[in-house]
Each structure stands twice: as structure tokens, then as C-alpha cells.
Amino acid sequence: MCGIAGLFHPGTPKPVEPQRVQRMIDALAHRGPDGEGVWTAPGVGFGHRRLSIIDLAGSPQPMHGTPNGQVGERLTVLFNGCIYNYRELRRELSDWRFHTDGDTEVLLAAWHRWGPAMLDRLDGMFAFAIHDADRRSLFLARDRFGVKPLHYAELSDGSVAFASELKGLLAHPLLRRTPDLSAVEDFLAWGYVPDDNCLVAGVKKLAAGYYLHLERGKPVPAPTCWWRLSFADRATGSLRDLEAELLDRLRAAVRSRLVADVPLGAFLSGGVDSSAVVALMAEASPRAVNTCTIGFDERDHDERGYADLVAARFHTDHHARVVSPDDLALVDTLVHAFDEPFADPSALATYQVSALARETVTVALSGDGADEAFAGYRRQRFHYAEERARALMPSFLRRAAGALGGIYPKADWAPRPLRAKTTLLALAGEGDEAYARAVGVTTPELRARLFSAEARRTLGGYRAEDAWIAAMRAAPKDAGAREPLDRAQWADLTRWLPGGMLTKVDRTSMAVGLEAREPLLDHRLVQFAATLPASRRIRGGQGKWLLKKTLEPFLPREIMYRPKMGFTTPVAAWFRGRLADEAAALARSKTLDETGWFDLAPLATLAEDHRAGRADHGRTLWQFLMLENSLKRLF
């Protein structure tokens, strides 16, 4: 795991100052505490910060290579991530004279042999850059699900700058720091800025499963999609056969991610997914697995008891730590780690569990990705049920549901099954619109109240939900997604997963120099999950149904079938207690006021209603707290 940054002139090959590249990688020092390197040539500059995981004494970067093994700079690579099948590829690429024992040089040999088609052969998480002196080109690529990030921007001198994180680009003096209000709309809707937008105007994020091939003398092209999940086929085997195949794929995914020359461990929340990873790690490892968990002083959010149960079952070397409101001094740390505003409150816990893991290991496996792949989110279950109900309801009945929902009292405090207003309005509307709203943190109506009239005019009708709805509507063509559940999962996998979940894990783990790996996002495993009939994913109100059935021999029922919690954070309680004054201060924020984007009076009402217990606005208040701090830092 590393930090990469660089510059390429697709027009005239102007000189690149090494000092500029150095400043860019200095901003990424946290991603690679074990080494650094800078290389420049006419029209190109590469910089690298290394976190040593494989081939500790070798594989320095930027790495050069030539097909005949002679010294030269015909090919140069920057690489962030891990190629899990690199040993198999080395054997296949036996005509290349390897000088190192790691996975980085495999990328040079693979590019020489296959060009862009090399990507189909890679099993791993990655973002990398290859400069090909013979072709006078730069090749940028990102892994299938977007585990590893890559930002880029065209600068005023004609160059294209790229970096693992936004802060690497911000270190370049020619990058203009102009905010994009549409990214604020996106952030307030989702709690993060998705991969098709950026708070700094002009900066782009290379999408998951895409590459960008720049050739000197040609305009900067649009990125090319090189991999896409497909829901087109359906598995037809018996339950026993599907369970056996799923278990084989789970075992293979976990075992492949145990390749490392440094100590490994695992995050353990006590939920199904992380517990499954620990169970299969214990099965594959001759030593006790090192596990880490985070607890809260809010009892309803504390999962340490479940994590202890799993740790005892598999005899792990277990470590736990409690997070309290005092740890909110970490807000500044999170703002620095994410650059753009990021308001998933669980980032606080993910940072803490990463810091705890880093005390004993350099690589940690997580359970992320199973909810997206196997339909484990509550919103997916509701969508599945609501779409079945819509199909049975005549139009007049749906109109009546909408009318009743319009007058029904709002009950944000209640569990969703008891929020009749939400359910009635969802049934009356279209399924993709209802699902986009279910995913969101704030509604379009609330954002319209919070934005100023001038901001609404600037947005010009732009609405965050429309991109999510467009993804769902395009899913039949883009991914062969025929069923409503397929389309919802497609949107989760292509929008929420790279922009939200994986951004959270990458930034918080890299902030402490820890490599996080996601075995449940093995692309063959996820592709298998996409072939499952909806009834194998959700049944009897249970999400991840086949996954849980398959894991029953490994995990106790109190782990398998308890209510889902995850690394949730009790922000609602915090803003009614020790952080209540912070919430009230947001409505007086000079930073927010000077943007001209907001009407702060409704924000003051939100803070007061939350403090008084009349409504739950904890997530919205957390969003504004993170936005305020990010704006201070960026602009």
C-alpha cells in the first residue's frame, strides 16, 4: 500500500521540476512511511511513498524496466495496492527477466506483454500509473470496485496531474481551489462526495473499473471502462451446490489475501461479515489471528460482547478499545484524512480500530462489501418488499397511499417499519426514486430549506438523487440487471461502495499507515453473488440469506441472526449531550455564512429540535460539522 503522484504533459514534453513532484508526495507521506522516490524525464514526473508489505528489501518505486532486463527507463511504474495473484503471473511472464520478488514488477511485464488487456488478468486492489517511453504514453488504471483511489486534473500549463488523494493535487501550485456547489448538494444528500464529483472544481476521480490512456500529441481522452459486474446470468444449482460453491469462493478470497511479508490481522465487529473473515482466516492460519474491535460508552452501539464471543470461539489474539465523545478531538484528524467532507460517523470508529490494529500488524482484513454484494442492508430488504407490493397494487391504490402519506404525521424517531408516512409515500412513488431517498441522509425538501435562494439558483435544478436514479434505470443495459433488487445493488456497488464505504476504509487506514484488504470484494465472489436469484439473497426478511446459511457451521446463531449494527457511532446522543453546544454553534458559523450557500435559521431550528428530542437530526448536524471543518481546510 502506498501513495502515488505524478505529472504528464500530453502536448509538448516540458521539463518537470522534481521539487513539484516531491511536494505532491510529501502530502501523501502518511500512506507510505517506509520509503520514497522521485523520477523525472522530459514531459513526465513520478513520485512514490511506500508502505512495505511484499518484498520488503526490494521493489523500490518508481520502478523501471526493459523487456531484455537491461538497465533503462523504457517502462516506469507507480503502484498503490496489492496484486494477490502476482506469483502466478510471474510464472506466466517467464520471458521477462525479473529483478525483484514482489508484485510491482509484474505490472511492467504484464504491460509489455498485453498492454491494457493486462487488467483482466489482475486479481487485486490497485491504482497504478505506467509511463511507456516508446509509446510516449501514460496509462492510469483503477481496480474493479475502487478499493484504491486515484484523482487527476488538467492544469493550466497543459499537464495532467494525478495523485492517490486530493491533498497530493492540492500541493501543486497550479491547481485552482474553486469550490463546486454541486458537490455540496451531493455531500448533503449522501454524506460523502461521490466519485463522479469533487468539491474542488476541475478535479476528477478515475472511476472504479476504468483506465485512462494518455498519448503524447493527442487530446486527453475520456476514461475507458475495462470491467463491469453482470447480473445477466442466474445460478440454477441446488441449495447444497450453491452453498458449497459459495464456501469455496469465500475460502479462496480469504486465503489469497493472506499473502504478505509483514504481520496480518483482522477487524472484528462481531457482525456476520467480519466474523466470517476471522473464521476463515483462523482455518487457514497456523497461528492465532490478531483481531481488533472498537466499543462505545453508549450501550446500544457497543458490540464488544459479540466480538469477544467470536474471538473466544476462534482463539484469536484479541484487542479492544472504547471510543467516547472525548475522542471527537479526532474531527480535525478525519478532516485532514478525507480532504473532502465525509460524514459517515462510523469513520471515527474505523480510524480508531485502524490505529489499534496498527499497533500490532501492518495489514488488516475487513468484512466490507458483503452487504452490497449479497443484499445485507435494511434498505435493500425494504426495496425488495416494496417493489413486490407495487407490482400488485393498482394505480388508484398507489395514489391513495400517496394521499394518505401526505397527511400522515412524520415519525423519524421510529424504526422504519413503523414509519407509515415513509412507507406510504414510497409505495406511491417510483421504486428508483424511493430507493434513492432511502439511501440518502437528507431529503431534497430539507436541502431546499437549508440552501439559500442564491445557491438554489446556482444549482439550476441539479439534484443529487437524479444520478442515483439514472444508475438504477441504466442497470438493465449496463449490467443485465433485470430485477428491482439487482438494480438497487448495482447502484450501491457503483456509487455508494467506491465513494462512501471504500473511501472511508482507505483514508482512515492509510492515515495510520495500515493496509486494509477486503476479501468479500473478491471480484469472482461478487460476480457469483450477482448470479444468485433474489430469493437466495433475501428470504423471510433476512438479507444475505445464502451467505448466512453457508456460514451456519462456522458461527453461532446469536452472531448470525442478531440485528445488524456495524461500526455505528452514537452521534444523535452526542448532539443532545456534550456536543449540544457544538450543534447550536453551527447556526452561527462564520465559515458557513460566508459561503452564501445556506440559510442558517433553519439549521438553528434543526439543532434545537434535536436537542429537545422533538426530532433526530444527528446525522445532518454531523454533516454540517464536517462540512464546516472541510471548507476551512480547503478554501
N, C-alpha and C positions, 0 to 999 in steps of 0.2 A: 504494500500500500504506500502511496506516495503522493506528492504534489507536483504537477507539471505545469509549465507555462512556456509560451514562445511567441515568435513573430514571424510572419512570412509576407514577402512582397510579391503579389501575383503579377504586378506590372514590371516596372524597372527594378532590377535586383539591387536596391540601395543598400549601403552598409548598415549593419545593425550594431548598435552600441552594446557591448557586453554588460555595461552598468545598468542599462534599462532592463535587460533580462534578469540581472541579479536582483534588482529591486522587486521584480514581479515574484521571484521565488522566495525572497526574504519574507514576503507577505504570507507565504504558504509554509513557513518553517515548521509549524505545528504538525503538518501532515507527514513530515519526514525528518525526524530528529537525528538520524544516523548517518547522514551524508548529503552532499550537494554537488552539483556540477553545472557548468555553463559552457555552451559551444555556440560559436557564430561562424557564418560564412556569408558571402555576398547574397543578400536578399533573404536571409533566414537566421534565426536565433532560437536556441532551445535552452531551457533551464529545468532543473530537476532537484527535488528534495526527496530523500529516500528514507523509508521505514523498512528495515531489512527483515525479510520473512523467509526467503528461499535463497540459497547460495550466498550466505552471509558475507563471505570474504571476497566474492566475485561480483560480477554483473553490475558494475558502475554505470551510471547514466549521466548524460546522454551516451548511448551506446552506438558505435559504428560497426559496419560490417560490409564485407565484399564476398561475392559468391565463391571465389577461389581461396578465401581465407587470408589473403594478403592484407597488409595494413592499408587502410584507405577509408574515405568518407562517402562512398557511393550511396550507402544507405545509412540513415541515422534514425534512432527510435527514442521516444519518450513514452513511458508506460506507467500507468497507475492501475493497480488491481492484481489479479492472480489468474493464471491460466491453469486450471486444475488438470487438464489432460496433456500438459506440456511434455511429459515423458513419452507418451505415445506418439505425439507429433515429432519429437526429436528422432524417433526411430523411422518414421515415415520420410523424414527430410534428411536421410543419411548422406545425401550428396553434398550437403552444406558442411563445411569444416567448422565445427563448434569450438569456441574458445572458453566458454563458461558452462556452468552446470545448472543455470536457472531457467526461468520461463521467458525472460525478456528477449534473449537472442532468438528464441523460436519465432518471435514475431518478424524479425528480419528475414529469416529463412523462408517463412511462410509467404511473406510479401513477394520475395524474389520468385518463388515457385508459382503462386496462384494469384497474385495481385489482390484486388478487392474480394475475390471469391474465397480468400483465406478465412473470412469472418464466419462462414458457415461451419468451419471445422473447429472453431474455438469453443471450448467449454469453460466458461469463467465469468468473472466480473471484470470490466475493463473500460478504460478510456485511454486511448493512445494516439500518438502522432508519429508518422513516418515521413521523413524527407528523402526523396529519391532524386539524387543529383542527375542521373541520366535522363529521367523523365521531366526534370525541373518541376517537381510537383510536391505538394504536401497533402497527406492523407490523414484525416481525423476520423476516429470511429468510437462509438459508444456501445456498450453491451445491450443485450436484448431487452432487459427490464429497466435499465437506467440505475443500476446499483452504484456505479461510479459517475460522477458529474463531469461536465465539460461545457464551459462558457466561451463565447467568442464574440468579437466585434470588429467591424471595419473602421479604421481610424482615418483621420484627415490627411495623413501622409500617404495614403493608399495601401498601407499594410493591413493585414488581418492579425489581430492579437487573440490568443487563446490561453485559458488557464482553468485549473480544476475548480477554483472558486472565484466568485465575483471580486473578492479583495485582490486577487492576482491581477485582474484587469485594472482595477482602481489605482494600482501602483504605477500605471503608465500615465505620464503627464498629458497625453493627447486624448485620453478618454474623457468626454464631457459628462459631467454629473448633472443630468437633467432628469427630473422625475417624470414618470409616466403614470397619469391618473388612472388609466385603465387597469394597471397593476394593483392600485389601491382598491379598486372595485373588486378585482379578483381576490385579493387578500381578505377583504372584509367578508366576502361570500364563503371562502373555503378555509381561511386560517393559514394559508400559505399562498405564495405566488406560483402558479403552475408553470410547467416547462415551456409553454408557448408564449410566455410573457416575462417581463423583468421590470423591476421598479426603476432601474436606470435605463432610460430610453436608449435604444440602439444596441443594447446587449442582447444576445441570443443564447439560448441553451440548446446544444445539439440534442435532438430527441432520442429517446431510448430506441435501439434497433435501427439507427440511421448512421450514415457516414457522410463526410464532406470531402470531396476530392478537388483540390485547388491546383490548377496548372498555370505555369507562368505564360503570360501573354493572352490569357483568357479571362473573361469576367468571373466574379465569384458566383458559383452555381448554387442552386437550391440543394439542400441535403437530399440524399437518396436513401429510401427505406431498404434495408437488407434482410430484415426478419420481421415476421408478423405472426402472432398467435392465431390459430384457426380453431373455430368451433364447428366446422363444417361436418366432420365425421362424428359418428356416435358409436361408443363401445356397446357391444351386444353380448358379452360373455355373462356367465352365471355370476351370482354374488360371490361365491367361493373363488372363482377365477379372477374377478376384479380385485378382491381383497389381496390375493396372492401377488398379482401384478403390482398393485399399489405398494405393498410392503417391500417388494424387490426394488422398486424405484426409490422409495424412501431410504432404504439401506444404502443404495448406490450413491444417492445425493449426499448423504452424511459422510460416508467413507471418502468420497472424492475431495471433500473439504477439510480433511484432516491432514493434507499434505502441507508441511511446514518444517522449518529448521529451528523453530522457536516454540516456547510453551503455548498450548492452546487451552481454552476453557469454553464456557457457555453462559449466556444469560438465562436465568431461570425465574420466571414469574409465578410458576405454579399453575399456569394455564395449560391447555391441551398441547399447543404447538411447541412451546419451549420445553415442556416435559417430554414430548415425543423425541425432540432432538437430543435431549440428555439421555433418554433411554437407549437410543440407537448409538450414541457416542460411547456409552458405557459398554454396550455389546461389542463394539469394535475396538475398544482401547484396552491394553493390558494394564493400564494404571488408572487410579481413581480420577474421574473427571473433575476439573476445577469449576465450580459453579458459583454464581453471584446473583444476589437478589436485592431489591430495594423495598423498604416498608415505609409506611406513613404513620404519623401520630393521629391521623383520622381513621378510626377503626373500620369504617365502611369501605375504605380504599386500601386496606392493608392485607396483602396476600402472603405474608411471610409464613404463616402456618401451612399453607398449601405447598409452598416451595420447600419448607422443611420436610414435609411428608415425602415429596419426590426425592429430595436429596438423601433422606434416610433409606428409601427403597433401593436406590442405586449406589449407595455408599460413596457419595461424592465428597470432595473436599470443599465444603460449602462455606460461603461468606455472605453476610447480610449487613445492611446499613439502613438507618432510618433517616428519612428526609422530613424536615419540619419547615414551617414558614421562615425560620431563621435562614434557611438555605436560599431564600429569594434574593440574597446578595448576589446570587449567580445570574440574575437577569442580565447584567452587563456582559457576563461571560457568554451567555447564549446569543445576545445581540451581535457580539463580535464573531461568534462562530458561524452564524447564519447569514450575515450581511443584510439580506432582505428580511423584512419582518416575517416571523414564523410563530404562530400562536397555538400550536398543539401543546397543551400544558404538560403532556407526558414527556416533552423534550427535557424538562427539568430532571425527571427520574432517569431517562435514558442517559443523560450526561453523567448523573451520579453513579449509575450502575457501570457505565464505561470506565469511569475513574476508579471505581472499586476493582473492576476486573484488571485494569492496567497495573495494579499493584503486584499481581502475580503472573499474568500472562500477557502475550503480545497479540494474540488472535482469539476472538470470541465468536462462537456460533450463536445465531439467534433463531427464533421461531417466526420471524416476519415473512409474510407472503401467503400463508395458508388461508387466511380469511378471504383474500382476494381470489385465490385460485380455486378454493373448494366451497365458497359461499358461506363464510362464517359470520358475517356481520348481520346484526339485527335488521338493519335497513334492507338487506338483500332478502331476508325472510319475509318481511312485510311487503316488499315489492312483489315477490313471487305470489303471495296470497292475494294481494290487491289486484294484480293483473288477472288472476283466475276469476276473481269476483267481477271485475269489469267486463270480462268476456261473457258473463252470464246475465249481466244487468241490462235491461232495455234502456234506451236513451232517456225515456221520460223518468225512469227511476234514478238515473245518474243526475239528471237535472234537479230532481227533488232532493237528492243527497247534497248537492251544492247549495241549494237554497237553505236547507236546514243547517248546514255547516256555517253558512254566513251569519246566522243569528245565534249559534251555539256559543256559550261562554268559553273563553280561552283558558287552558289549564296547563301551562308549561311545566308546572311542578310535578305533574303526574307522569307515571310510566306511559309510554306511547300507546299501549293497548287501551288505556283509559282516556286518552285524549280524543274524544269523539269528534271534536272540531277538526283536528288534523286528519283523521281517518275519513270523515265525510267529504272534506274538500279534496282529499287525494283521490277518492273514488269518483268524484265528479269530473276531475280533470284528466288530462292525458298522462299515461304512465311515465313517459320520459320526463315530463315537467315535474311530476310528483316526486320522482326519484332524485332529480337534481336538487329539489328543495330539501329532501330528506338528508342528503349528503351535506348540505350547506350548514354553516354556523349561524349566519344571519339571513333573513328573508330579503327579497328585493324591496318590499314595502318598508322594512326597518331601515335599510340603507338609504332609501329615498328620503326618509325623515332626517337621517343623520347628515347627509350631504347638503351643502349649501346650494342655493339656486344656481350660482355660477358654476359649481362643479357639475351639476346635472346637465347644464348646457354644454360644458366641455366634453362630457361623456357622450353626448349626442345619441342617446338611446342604447349605448353599449351596456350589456347586461351579462354578468359572469355566467349565469346558468345556461345561456344560449350555446356556448361552446360544449358544455357537457351534454346538452340535449342533441346537438349536432353529432357528437361522437356516438351516442346511442342510436340515432337514426341512420348513421352510415355503417353501423356494425354489421348488418346483413351482407353488404357489399365488401367491406374491408376485412371482415373476419369470419364470414359464413355464419354469423350469429343469428339463428332463426327464432329462438325463444326469448321472451322478455328477460329471463334470468341471465341468459347469455349476454344480452346487450348491456345489462346493468354491470355485469362482471367485466365486460370489455372496457367500459368507461372507467371502472375502478382500477383496472390493470394499466390502462394507458394514461390516465390523468392523476388519480389520487396516489397511486403507488410510486411513480418516479418523483412527482412534485412534492408529495407530503411525506409518506412513510419512509421512503428510502433517503430522502433529503435529511430527515430527522436523524436517522441512524448514522448516515455518513458524517454529518457535521459534528454530532456530539461525540462519536467515537474518535474521529480524527482530531478533535480538539485536544484529546489527551494522548494521541499517538497510539491508538488501538485499531487494529484491523478487525472489522466486523464482517462475518460471512453469513449468507442466508441460504442454507441448504434447501429450504422449502420453496425456493425460487429457481431450483434447477429447471432448465427450460424443458427437458424431457418430462419431468414430473408435472409441470404446469400444463404442458400440451396434453398429457394423459388426462389430467383433471378436466380439461376443456372438452374432452370427448364423452364425459360421463353424462347420461341423461339427467335432467333436472331432478328427477325423483331419487337419484343416487347422491345428489348434493344436499338436497333439503327433503326431509321426511318427518312427519309428525311434529312439526315445529322446530326440529333440530337442524341447524346448519352443520356443514362439514360431516354429513351423515356417514358416508362411506369411510372417510378418514377416521372417524371415531370408532366405527365398527372394526376397522382394521387394527386399531391400537388397543382394543379392549384386553388382549392378552398381556399387554405391557404396563398399562396404567390402571390405578384404582378408579372405581366409578365416581368417587367424590371429586376426583380431578376431571374425569371425562365429561360429566354431565352437570357440573355446577354452573351457576350464572357467570357469564363472561365478564371479566374486569380488565385485564391487561394492566399496563403501567399507567393507570389513570392517576390524575392529580386532583386533590380536592380544592380547586380554585374557588368554587362557589362559597365554601365555608370560609376560606381565607379572606374573601372580599366582604364578608359580614363580620369579620373579627379584626385581626391585627392589620389587615390591609384595607380596611374600610376607608380610612383617610386617603389612601392612595387612589382609590376609586373616585372619591369626590374631587381630588385634585386634578384628575384628567379633564374635567369640565372647565378647569381654569388654565389648562396647559397653553403656555405661550407658543410652544412648538406647533401644536395642532392648530391653534388660532391663526398663526402667521401663514399657514399654507393657503388659507382662504377656502379650503375644501369642505369645512364642516360647520354645521350649526350646533354649537356646543350646548345649547339649552336642552335639547332632547337627551344628550348624553348625561347631563346632570340629573335629569329625571330617571334615566336608567339606573344610575348609581344609587339614587335614593330609594327607588323601588326595590332594588336588590338588597340593599342594607336592611330595609324594613321587612323583608321576607314576602313582599307582595308579588314578586316575580323572580325568576332565575336568569340573571344576565351575566353570570360569572364568566362564561366563555367570551362574550362580547367585550366585557371590561378588560379581560386579559389581552384580547386583540388590540385594543386601543393602547394599553400599556406597552406592548411590544412594538406597535407602530410608532408611538411617540419616541421611544428609545432608538429605533432604527433610523428614523428621519434625522434625529440629532447626529447620528454617526455618519450617515451617508451624505447629507446635504448641509 
